[in-house]
Amino acid sequence: MGNRGFCHIESLTHADNGIYIGTVARSSTTSDVFNAIAEAHRREILDTLITGEKAVGAIVNDLSMSQPQVSKHLRVLSEVGLVRCRAEGRRRLYRLEPANLQPLHVWLSKYEQVWNDRLDRVDDYLKELQQQGEQR
């Protein structure tokens, strides 16, 4: 992973027999913000961090996920820069890095404008219908 200021988390995978096994090659589908947040559990983790910095155990308690699952998702979110980790003794505390959601915001803003334009047209149409009803 390199030294990018993130806590190192061992990547784990769950085998059918209930045992977690070591490092596994990760798909490139999580290599950017868009793909990282495409997974619902990672969005839940971001939602729980919106209130402030939390330890892994607190995130586990907030969500219905196991500690290994939370750690796996935190690793992905850390790699794309959406969360930062700092060590406090033996605990690892994670915090949201909302500025790194900017690519998503820029992309969504195009669609926000389209929706606003459509809603304006609906509003205009409803006003037109209301005026026609008053004229009768």
Secondary structure, DSSP 8 states (H G I E B T S, - for coil): ---SS-------EE-TTS-EES-----GGGSSHHHHTTSHHHHHHHHHHTTS-EEHHHHHHHTTS-HHHHHHHHHHHHHTTSEEEEEETTEEEEEE-GGGGHHHHHHHHHHHHHHHHHHHHHHHHHHHHHHHHHH-
